[in-house]
Amino acid sequence: MPSVCGVAISLYKFCASCGPSEPASINFHFPDFFLQGRKGGFWRIPVYSNTKLALTLFTVNLANRVKEKGIVVNAADPGIVSTDIITMHMWFDPLTDILFRPFIRTPRQGAATAVHLLLDEDAGKRTGTLNASCRPKHLSGKYTRHVQMQELWNRTEKIVEKWL
């Protein structure tokens, strides 16, 4: 069975427009939700989170659109992986490297869930899921039935139509 696997992470819960103190308000502010963090300032965690929320919503939407064709679409959460993206270029980076990096995943460990989704027979029986540590995670309705899911799809189609 054909499979598609995107990479999303649990930081989607902290997107710039839907921080942990605003769980009921998950809204993209198009067209610049990828460019701005909370209250209009740029901070890379909310911006990164916005992209992961968009990918999660896109994965759920794509899975629903192609499941009748027998195509499986899921997302993998690699967890926190020891890569350069977690370097903040701040005074505390050396401390983080000593105290934090030994406890986070290697790139190989981070890739394990995506590989599992593409190769495991049982994983190929489910679609539209977010998976972490090779197991599906529950996504609440605020993500699976997000009010802007269709708008995100339409805007994405418009952006990529010149290449189709």
C-alpha positions as a printed Julia matrix, in Angstrom:
164×3 Matrix{Float64}:
   0.0    0.0     0.0
   1.43   3.44   -0.9
   2.4    5.53    2.12
   3.24   9.16    2.84
   4.93  10.2     6.08
   5.39  13.82    7.15
   7.39  14.95   10.15
   5.47  16.88   12.79
   6.24  17.36   16.45
   4.26  17.95   19.59
   5.26  21.62   19.52
   2.2   22.13   17.29
   0.42  22.63   20.63
   2.37  25.86   21.14
   1.8   27.62   17.85
   2.07  31.4    17.98
  -1.67  31.93   17.87
  -2.57  29.09   20.22
  -0.23  29.01   23.18
  -0.87  26.75   26.14
  -2.91  29.46   27.86
  -5.23  29.71   24.85
  -6.25  26.11   24.08
  -9.6   27.0    22.52
  -8.18  29.62   20.15
  -6.19  27.85   17.47
  -6.23  30.21   14.53
  -3.75  31.0    11.82
  -3.39  34.66   10.98
  -2.84  34.42    7.24
  -0.77  35.32    5.35
   2.03  35.79    7.86
   1.53  33.09   10.49
   4.83  31.48    9.49
   6.69  34.76    9.9
   5.49  36.09   13.23
   5.43  34.76   16.75
   3.27  35.85   19.64
   2.06  39.42   19.57
   3.76  40.11   16.23
   7.38  39.62   17.34
   9.59  36.97   15.8
  10.6   34.15   18.09
  11.58  30.89   16.47
   9.76  28.47   18.78
   6.25  29.76   17.93
   7.15  30.09   14.24
   8.52  26.53   14.21
   5.41  25.39   16.08
   3.17  27.08   13.52
   4.79  25.11   10.73
   4.33  21.86   12.67
   0.67  22.65   13.36
   0.19  23.37    9.65
   1.9   20.08    8.76
  -0.27  18.17   11.24
  -3.46  19.69    9.83
  -2.26  19.14    6.27
  -1.5   15.47    7.09
  -4.98  14.88    8.53
  -6.61  16.6     5.55
  -4.52  14.73    2.96
  -5.21  11.4     4.7
  -8.96  12.04    4.48
  -8.69  12.99    0.8
  -6.74   9.94   -0.37
  -7.82   7.1     1.93
 -10.41   5.86   -0.6
  -7.52   5.41   -3.06
  -5.72   3.15   -0.58
  -2.97   5.68    0.2
  -1.89   5.88    3.84
  -0.79   9.29    5.19
   0.6    9.75    8.69
   2.9   12.09   10.58
   5.91  11.16   12.72
   7.04  13.05   15.8
  10.8   12.47   16.13
  10.93  14.03   19.6
  13.75  16.36   20.55
  16.7   15.4    18.38
  20.3   16.47   18.87
  20.72  18.73   15.84
  21.89  22.3    15.32
  18.3   23.59   15.35
  18.25  23.41   19.17
  21.26  25.69   19.4
  20.01  29.13   20.44
  23.29  31.02   19.91
  23.08  32.28   23.46
  25.39  32.28   26.49
  23.71  29.14   27.89
  24.41  26.9    24.86
  27.52  25.28   26.41
  25.5   24.44   29.53
  22.7   23.02   27.4
  25.19  20.84   25.54
  26.47  19.4    28.81
  23.2   19.05   30.71
  20.59  18.5    28.01
  22.03  16.87   24.88
  23.0   13.58   26.57
  19.3   12.94   27.26
  17.81  13.71   23.86
  17.53  11.51   20.8
  20.18  10.94   18.19
  19.15  11.6    14.57
  18.84   7.82   14.06
  16.53   7.52   17.08
  14.52  10.5    15.87
  14.02   8.9    12.45
  12.81   5.59   13.92
   9.1    6.51   13.99
   9.07   7.71   10.37
  10.84   4.54    9.23
   8.42   2.47   11.32
   5.42   4.16    9.69
   6.72   3.4     6.23
   7.79  -0.21    6.85
   5.6   -1.7     9.59
   2.57  -3.62    8.32
   0.34  -2.66   11.27
   1.26   1.02   10.95
   0.1    0.82    7.33
  -3.41  -0.03    8.52
  -4.06   3.42   10.0
  -4.12   6.8     8.31
  -4.33  10.42    9.44
  -2.42   9.85   12.67
   0.39  11.59   14.49
   2.88   9.03   15.83
   5.62   9.26   18.45
   7.97   6.52   19.64
   6.43   4.24   16.97
   2.91   4.58   18.45
  -0.09   6.71   17.46
  -0.85   9.74   19.63
  -4.36  11.0    20.23
  -5.19  14.2    18.38
  -8.18  16.06   19.8
 -10.96  17.37   17.61
  -9.56  20.88   17.75
  -6.84  19.54   15.44
  -8.69  16.88   13.44
 -11.63  19.23   12.74
  -9.73  22.54   12.77
 -11.83  25.38   11.39
  -9.01  26.61    9.13
  -7.93  23.23    7.77
  -9.65  23.85    4.42
  -8.28  27.38    4.17
  -4.76  26.06    4.8
  -5.29  23.48    2.04
  -6.61  26.1    -0.41
  -3.76  28.53    0.29
  -1.21  25.74   -0.09
  -2.72  24.7    -3.44
  -2.54  28.29   -4.65
   1.13  28.59   -3.66
   2.19  25.34   -5.35
  -0.07  25.46   -8.42
   2.67  26.92  -10.6
   4.67  23.7   -10.11
   1.79  21.29  -10.75
